[in-house]
């Protein structure tokens, strides 16, 4: 790519007078923005010929909507095309940069155009960053029809947008663009002599082009930016983008990972469920994904410990200790050496026997506590440290288990009288709980027999 000459910078007036030069100064990703629905890459489920949304857009029947998808999937482009196909004015605001006064001004201008018989497509980028009051400001204008509201968000609208706004919009889910589709977009930029890099002698082999597409991680805009940087570096090498060129361009690339957003919770959910389903390969993959994305390893250590308690439980009590040891090892070694300790415990947790019997038992006991309230402790189970308490019957009738046959007083209840006996803990037939189940089944049967004999 030809570089601008810094020695003789053009004046501001000169730039304003030369639209062609202004266009050339815009980033490649902006210049290559599609001008029709046919030019969009990806999003076939949503925009393939014959789909409901495409038919509506091509007919100019646009509706208020929320576009939910990852960065670079085409949300802004689709909003621009909606205005183009509907022959409407396009206005854009960013929830990051705009406040309520800016919103009110844009809405007032849209209302004026509406009174003059013109529609406005109002594109609100990062709409999830607006608070409830700011979101509510759009409602009467959507209802009146003075704007076609198009909100763009990377976060789940169910959590980030208020129900009043959602009820007035359709939510369209957009997907990360595939590597093949990004390659097609890059090839188009290389061949386009008007807006792209065509005619500049840029040469790149197919595997390297796919390398850029893969590094973009589903983001077309990012891919075009990487290609533009590579083309600038290649200008000093005869226009050929080599593997060495790409090593410079891609040295600091990162994957999509929002430490506080939905991707974060989706990935930790995937890790937990991979452990629960005894898939160590998937578990270590999701662990690596989260470490790569910058997740706090201490958070991962805490979650792995939770998995050991919740999903492995007494089927393999060693897992709990291993999780704590891995956590402690990471605290001592740090990253990257300590990452291996987390990986090892993730693999072990996924590979060993599973039981949530203790988890289920605790929840069942909590439910009984809520239902029965502060039920009286049976007298025989109460402590009797004073003479008065003994006179009141505290501890009367208590059977000391160690003095009983077999070490267990079988005909003695441990529950409040109002409740009767309960069974919360049901060991599974996996791991150590197989032996626990055998023992408890015998004890419970013996207690039931003793109660009937007493009764």
C-alpha positions as CSV (number, residue, x, y, z in Angstrom):
1,X,0.0,0.0,0.0
2,X,1.3,3.5,-0.9
3,X,2.1,5.4,2.2
4,X,1.2,9.1,2.7
5,X,4.0,11.5,2.4
6,X,4.5,13.3,5.7
7,X,6.9,16.0,4.3
8,X,4.1,17.8,2.5
9,X,0.9,17.3,4.5
10,X,-2.2,18.6,2.7
11,X,-4.2,21.5,4.3
12,X,-7.5,20.8,6.0
13,X,-9.2,22.8,3.2
14,X,-7.5,20.6,0.6
15,X,-8.7,17.5,2.3
16,X,-12.2,18.7,2.4
17,X,-12.1,19.6,-1.3
18,X,-10.8,16.1,-2.3
19,X,-13.4,13.4,-1.5
20,X,-11.3,10.8,-3.3
21,X,-8.4,11.4,-1.0
22,X,-10.6,11.4,2.0
23,X,-12.0,8.1,1.0
24,X,-8.5,6.7,0.6
25,X,-7.6,7.8,4.1
26,X,-10.4,5.8,5.7
27,X,-9.5,2.4,7.1
28,X,-9.8,-0.6,4.7
29,X,-12.5,-2.1,6.9
30,X,-14.6,1.0,6.5
31,X,-14.0,1.4,2.8
32,X,-15.0,-2.3,2.1
33,X,-18.2,-2.0,4.0
34,X,-20.8,-3.9,1.9
35,X,-23.2,-1.7,-0.2
36,X,-25.9,-4.4,-0.5
37,X,-27.2,-7.5,1.2
38,X,-25.4,-9.6,-1.4
39,X,-22.1,-8.1,-0.3
40,X,-22.4,-9.2,3.3
41,X,-20.4,-12.3,4.3
42,X,-21.8,-14.8,6.8
43,X,-25.2,-14.5,8.5
44,X,-26.8,-16.9,6.0
45,X,-29.3,-18.1,8.6
46,X,-30.6,-14.5,9.0
47,X,-30.0,-13.0,5.5
48,X,-30.0,-15.8,3.0
49,X,-32.3,-15.2,0.0
50,X,-35.9,-16.0,0.9
51,X,-35.5,-15.5,4.7
52,X,-38.1,-13.4,6.4
53,X,-35.8,-10.6,7.4
54,X,-34.2,-10.4,4.0
55,X,-37.6,-10.3,2.2
56,X,-38.7,-7.5,4.6
57,X,-35.5,-5.5,4.1
58,X,-35.6,-5.8,0.3
59,X,-39.2,-4.6,0.3
60,X,-38.3,-1.6,2.5
61,X,-40.5,-2.9,5.4
62,X,-38.0,-2.4,8.2
63,X,-38.9,-2.8,11.9
64,X,-37.3,-1.9,15.1
65,X,-34.8,-4.5,16.2
66,X,-31.9,-5.4,18.4
67,X,-28.9,-7.0,16.7
68,X,-27.1,-9.3,19.1
69,X,-23.8,-10.7,18.1
70,X,-20.0,-10.6,18.6
71,X,-17.8,-7.8,17.3
72,X,-17.2,-7.5,13.6
73,X,-20.2,-9.7,12.6
74,X,-21.9,-7.0,10.6
75,X,-24.3,-5.2,13.0
76,X,-23.4,-1.7,11.8
77,X,-23.4,-2.7,8.2
78,X,-26.9,-4.3,8.4
79,X,-28.2,-1.1,10.1
80,X,-26.8,1.0,7.3
81,X,-28.4,-1.3,4.7
82,X,-31.7,-1.1,6.5
83,X,-31.8,2.6,6.0
84,X,-30.6,2.3,2.4
85,X,-33.3,-0.2,1.4
86,X,-36.0,1.7,3.3
87,X,-34.9,5.0,1.7
88,X,-34.6,6.4,5.2
89,X,-32.2,8.8,6.9
90,X,-29.5,7.1,9.0
91,X,-28.4,8.4,12.3
92,X,-26.0,6.7,14.7
93,X,-25.1,7.2,18.3
94,X,-22.9,5.3,20.7
95,X,-24.0,4.4,24.2
96,X,-20.3,4.7,25.2
97,X,-20.0,8.4,24.0
98,X,-23.6,9.7,24.2
99,X,-25.6,10.8,27.2
100,X,-29.3,11.5,27.6
101,X,-29.1,15.1,26.2
102,X,-27.5,13.6,23.0
103,X,-30.3,11.1,22.8
104,X,-33.0,13.7,23.2
105,X,-31.5,15.9,20.5
106,X,-31.3,13.0,18.0
107,X,-34.9,12.0,18.8
108,X,-36.1,15.6,18.3
109,X,-34.4,15.8,14.9
110,X,-36.0,12.4,14.0
111,X,-39.4,13.7,15.1
112,X,-39.0,16.8,12.8
113,X,-38.1,14.6,9.8
114,X,-41.1,12.4,10.6
115,X,-43.3,15.4,10.5
116,X,-41.9,16.2,7.1
117,X,-42.6,12.7,5.8
118,X,-39.1,11.2,6.3
119,X,-38.2,8.1,8.3
120,X,-35.1,7.8,10.4
121,X,-33.2,4.6,11.1
122,X,-31.5,5.3,14.5
123,X,-28.6,3.0,15.1
124,X,-27.6,2.8,18.8
125,X,-24.3,1.0,19.2
126,X,-23.5,-0.8,22.5
127,X,-27.1,-0.2,23.6
128,X,-26.6,-2.4,26.6
129,X,-24.5,0.4,28.2
130,X,-27.5,2.7,28.4
131,X,-29.2,2.7,31.8
132,X,-33.0,2.1,32.2
133,X,-33.8,5.8,32.0
134,X,-31.8,6.3,28.8
135,X,-33.4,3.2,27.2
136,X,-36.9,4.4,28.2
137,X,-36.3,7.6,26.2
138,X,-36.7,5.7,22.9
139,X,-40.0,4.0,23.8
140,X,-42.6,6.7,22.7
141,X,-40.7,7.4,19.5
142,X,-40.6,3.7,18.6
143,X,-44.4,3.5,19.3
144,X,-45.1,6.6,17.3
145,X,-43.0,5.4,14.4
146,X,-40.8,8.5,14.2
147,X,-37.7,6.2,14.4
148,X,-36.9,2.7,13.4
149,X,-34.8,1.7,16.3
150,X,-31.8,-0.6,15.7
151,X,-29.8,-1.4,18.8
152,X,-26.5,-3.3,18.6
153,X,-25.2,-5.3,21.5
154,X,-22.6,-8.0,22.2
155,X,-24.4,-8.9,25.5
156,X,-27.5,-11.0,26.1
157,X,-30.4,-8.6,25.6
158,X,-32.5,-10.6,28.2
159,X,-30.1,-9.4,30.9
160,X,-29.0,-6.1,29.6
161,X,-32.0,-4.4,28.1
162,X,-35.2,-3.6,29.9
163,X,-38.4,-5.5,29.1
164,X,-40.2,-2.4,27.8
165,X,-37.7,-1.9,25.1
166,X,-37.5,-5.6,24.2
167,X,-41.2,-5.8,23.9
168,X,-41.1,-3.2,21.1
169,X,-38.2,-4.8,19.2
170,X,-37.4,-8.0,17.6
171,X,-34.1,-9.6,18.6
172,X,-32.0,-11.0,15.7
173,X,-29.0,-13.1,16.7
174,X,-26.0,-12.6,14.5
175,X,-23.1,-15.1,14.6
176,X,-19.3,-14.9,14.4
177,X,-18.3,-15.1,10.8
178,X,-16.6,-18.3,9.7
179,X,-13.0,-18.5,8.5
180,X,-14.2,-19.3,4.9
181,X,-16.4,-16.3,4.8
182,X,-13.7,-14.0,6.2
183,X,-11.3,-15.4,3.5
184,X,-13.9,-14.4,0.9
185,X,-14.0,-10.9,2.4
186,X,-10.2,-10.6,2.3
187,X,-10.0,-11.8,-1.3
188,X,-12.6,-9.2,-2.3
189,X,-10.5,-6.5,-0.6
190,X,-7.4,-7.6,-2.5
191,X,-9.2,-7.6,-5.8
192,X,-11.2,-4.4,-5.4
193,X,-9.3,-1.6,-7.1
194,X,-11.8,1.1,-6.2
195,X,-12.1,0.7,-2.5
196,X,-9.7,-2.1,-1.6
197,X,-6.1,-3.0,-2.3
198,X,-6.5,-4.0,-5.9
199,X,-3.9,-2.6,-8.2
200,X,-1.3,-2.2,-5.5
201,X,0.5,-5.5,-6.3
202,X,-0.2,-7.2,-3.0
203,X,0.6,-10.9,-3.1
204,X,-0.3,-13.4,-0.4
205,X,-0.6,-17.2,-0.5
206,X,-3.9,-18.9,0.4
207,X,-2.6,-20.5,3.7
208,X,-1.4,-17.1,4.9
209,X,-4.7,-15.5,4.0
210,X,-6.5,-18.2,6.0
211,X,-4.0,-17.5,8.8
212,X,-5.3,-13.9,9.0
213,X,-8.9,-15.0,8.8
214,X,-8.3,-17.5,11.7
215,X,-6.5,-14.9,13.8
216,X,-9.5,-12.5,13.4
217,X,-11.6,-14.9,15.5
218,X,-14.8,-14.4,13.6
219,X,-14.4,-10.6,13.3
220,X,-14.4,-9.3,9.7
221,X,-13.4,-5.8,10.6
222,X,-10.4,-7.2,12.5
223,X,-9.4,-9.3,9.6
224,X,-9.4,-6.4,7.2
225,X,-7.4,-4.3,9.6
226,X,-4.8,-7.1,9.9
227,X,-4.6,-7.4,6.2
228,X,-4.2,-3.6,5.8
229,X,-1.3,-3.6,8.3
230,X,0.3,-6.6,6.6
231,X,0.0,-4.8,3.2
232,X,1.7,-1.7,4.6
233,X,4.6,-3.8,5.9
234,X,4.8,-5.7,2.6
235,X,5.1,-2.4,0.6
236,X,8.8,-2.4,1.5
237,X,9.2,-6.0,0.2
238,X,7.7,-5.7,-3.2
239,X,4.2,-6.1,-2.1
240,X,4.5,-9.8,-1.0
241,X,3.0,-10.7,2.4
242,X,5.2,-13.4,3.8
243,X,5.0,-15.6,6.8
244,X,7.6,-13.3,8.5
245,X,5.3,-10.4,7.8
246,X,2.4,-12.1,9.4
247,X,4.4,-13.0,12.5
248,X,4.9,-9.3,13.1
249,X,1.2,-8.5,12.5
250,X,-0.2,-11.3,14.6
251,X,2.3,-11.2,17.4
252,X,-0.1,-9.7,19.9
253,X,-3.4,-11.2,18.8
254,X,-5.9,-12.2,21.4
255,X,-9.1,-14.2,21.3
256,X,-12.6,-12.8,22.2
257,X,-13.1,-13.0,25.9
258,X,-15.1,-10.6,28.0
259,X,-14.2,-11.0,31.6
260,X,-17.5,-9.7,32.8
261,X,-19.8,-10.6,29.9
262,X,-21.8,-13.5,28.6
263,X,-18.8,-15.1,26.9
264,X,-17.1,-15.4,30.3
265,X,-20.1,-17.2,31.8
266,X,-20.7,-19.3,28.7
267,X,-17.1,-20.6,28.9
268,X,-17.1,-21.3,32.7
269,X,-20.4,-23.1,32.2
270,X,-18.8,-25.2,29.4
271,X,-15.9,-26.0,31.7
272,X,-18.1,-27.1,34.6
273,X,-20.4,-29.2,32.4
274,X,-17.4,-30.9,30.7
275,X,-16.1,-31.9,34.1
276,X,-19.6,-33.1,35.1
277,X,-20.0,-35.2,32.0
278,X,-16.6,-36.9,32.5
279,X,-15.0,-35.4,29.4
280,X,-11.4,-34.5,30.4
281,X,-10.4,-33.4,26.9
282,X,-13.2,-30.8,26.7
283,X,-12.5,-29.7,30.2
284,X,-8.9,-29.0,29.6
285,X,-9.8,-27.2,26.3
286,X,-12.2,-24.8,28.1
287,X,-9.7,-24.2,30.8
288,X,-7.1,-23.3,28.2
289,X,-9.5,-21.0,26.5
290,X,-10.2,-19.1,29.7
291,X,-6.5,-18.9,30.6
292,X,-5.8,-17.7,27.1
293,X,-8.5,-15.0,27.4
294,X,-7.0,-13.6,30.5
295,X,-9.4,-15.1,33.1
296,X,-8.1,-14.8,36.7
297,X,-6.5,-18.2,37.5
298,X,-7.6,-17.8,41.1
299,X,-11.2,-17.7,39.9
300,X,-10.7,-20.9,38.0
301,X,-9.1,-22.6,41.0
302,X,-12.1,-21.6,43.1
303,X,-14.5,-22.9,40.5
304,X,-12.6,-26.2,40.2
305,X,-12.8,-26.6,44.0
306,X,-16.6,-26.0,43.8
307,X,-16.8,-28.8,41.1
308,X,-14.9,-31.2,43.4
309,X,-17.4,-30.5,46.2
310,X,-20.6,-30.3,44.1
311,X,-20.1,-32.9,41.4
312,X,-17.6,-35.4,42.7
313,X,-18.4,-35.2,46.3
314,X,-18.1,-38.4,48.4
315,X,-17.7,-40.6,45.4
316,X,-14.0,-39.5,45.5
317,X,-13.1,-37.3,48.5
318,X,-9.5,-37.1,47.2
319,X,-10.7,-34.7,44.5
320,X,-11.6,-32.0,47.0
321,X,-8.1,-32.2,48.5
322,X,-6.5,-32.2,45.0
323,X,-8.4,-29.1,44.0
324,X,-7.2,-27.2,47.2
325,X,-3.7,-28.4,46.6
326,X,-3.8,-27.2,42.9
327,X,-5.1,-23.9,44.1
328,X,-2.2,-23.6,46.7
329,X,0.3,-24.7,44.0
330,X,-0.8,-22.0,41.7
331,X,-0.6,-19.4,44.5
332,X,3.0,-20.5,45.0
333,X,4.1,-20.8,41.4
334,X,2.0,-18.3,39.5
335,X,1.5,-18.4,35.8
336,X,2.4,-20.1,33.5
337,X,4.0,-22.8,35.7
338,X,1.0,-23.0,38.0
339,X,-1.4,-23.4,35.0
340,X,-0.4,-27.0,34.8
341,X,-1.6,-27.7,38.3
342,X,-5.1,-26.4,37.3
343,X,-5.0,-28.4,34.2
344,X,-4.1,-31.6,36.1
345,X,-7.0,-31.1,38.6
346,X,-9.4,-30.3,35.8
347,X,-8.5,-33.6,34.1
348,X,-8.7,-35.6,37.3
349,X,-12.1,-34.1,38.2
350,X,-13.5,-34.9,34.8
351,X,-12.0,-38.5,34.9
352,X,-13.0,-39.6,38.4
353,X,-16.4,-40.9,39.7
354,X,-19.2,-38.3,40.2
355,X,-21.9,-37.9,42.8
356,X,-24.1,-34.9,43.7
357,X,-25.8,-36.9,46.5
358,X,-24.4,-34.6,49.3
359,X,-25.5,-31.6,47.3
360,X,-29.0,-33.0,46.9
361,X,-29.1,-34.0,50.5
362,X,-28.2,-30.5,51.7
363,X,-30.9,-28.9,49.5
364,X,-33.5,-31.3,50.8
365,X,-32.6,-30.6,54.4
366,X,-32.7,-26.9,53.8
367,X,-36.2,-27.3,52.3
368,X,-37.3,-29.1,55.5
369,X,-35.8,-26.4,57.7
370,X,-37.8,-23.8,55.8
371,X,-41.0,-25.8,56.1
372,X,-40.8,-26.9,59.8
373,X,-39.1,-23.8,61.1
374,X,-37.6,-23.9,64.6
375,X,-38.7,-27.4,65.5
376,X,-37.8,-28.4,69.1
377,X,-34.7,-30.5,69.6
378,X,-35.8,-33.8,71.2
379,X,-35.0,-34.0,74.9
380,X,-32.8,-37.0,74.6
381,X,-30.5,-35.1,72.2
382,X,-30.2,-31.9,74.4
383,X,-27.2,-31.1,76.4
384,X,-27.6,-31.2,80.2
385,X,-24.7,-29.4,81.9
386,X,-26.8,-28.2,85.0
387,X,-28.9,-29.9,87.6
388,X,-32.0,-27.9,86.6
389,X,-31.7,-29.0,83.0
390,X,-31.4,-32.6,84.1
391,X,-34.5,-32.2,86.2
392,X,-36.3,-30.8,83.2
393,X,-35.5,-34.0,81.3
394,X,-32.7,-32.8,79.2
395,X,-30.6,-35.7,77.8
396,X,-33.0,-38.2,79.5
397,X,-33.2,-41.5,77.5
398,X,-30.1,-40.7,75.5
399,X,-28.4,-43.9,74.4
400,X,-24.6,-43.6,74.2
401,X,-23.8,-45.3,70.9
402,X,-20.4,-46.6,71.9
403,X,-22.1,-48.7,74.6
404,X,-24.7,-50.1,72.2
405,X,-24.3,-53.4,70.3
406,X,-22.4,-52.7,67.0
407,X,-21.6,-49.1,68.2
408,X,-25.0,-47.7,67.1
409,X,-28.2,-47.1,69.0
410,X,-30.6,-48.2,66.3
411,X,-33.9,-47.3,68.0
412,X,-32.9,-43.7,68.7
413,X,-34.1,-40.9,66.4
414,X,-32.0,-37.9,65.5
415,X,-34.9,-35.7,64.2
416,X,-37.5,-33.5,65.9
417,X,-40.6,-35.4,66.8
418,X,-42.8,-33.3,64.6
419,X,-40.8,-34.3,61.5
420,X,-40.1,-38.0,62.0
421,X,-37.3,-39.8,60.3
422,X,-36.0,-38.4,57.0
423,X,-33.7,-39.7,54.3
424,X,-31.8,-37.0,52.5
425,X,-28.5,-38.6,51.5
426,X,-28.8,-41.3,48.8
427,X,-25.3,-42.4,47.8
428,X,-24.8,-43.3,44.2
429,X,-23.3,-46.5,43.0
430,X,-20.1,-44.9,41.9
431,X,-16.7,-44.6,43.5
432,X,-16.4,-44.7,47.3
433,X,-20.2,-44.1,47.6
434,X,-20.8,-47.7,46.6
435,X,-19.4,-48.8,50.0
436,X,-21.2,-45.9,51.8
437,X,-24.5,-47.0,50.2
438,X,-24.1,-50.6,51.3
439,X,-23.4,-49.5,54.9
440,X,-26.2,-46.9,55.0
441,X,-28.7,-49.3,53.5
442,X,-28.0,-51.8,56.2
443,X,-28.2,-49.2,59.0
444,X,-31.4,-47.7,57.7
445,X,-33.1,-51.1,57.4
446,X,-32.0,-52.0,60.9
447,X,-33.3,-48.6,62.3
448,X,-36.6,-49.2,60.6
449,X,-36.8,-52.7,62.1
450,X,-35.9,-51.3,65.6
451,X,-38.6,-48.6,65.4
452,X,-41.3,-51.2,64.4
453,X,-40.2,-53.4,67.3
454,X,-40.4,-50.5,69.7
455,X,-43.6,-49.2,68.2
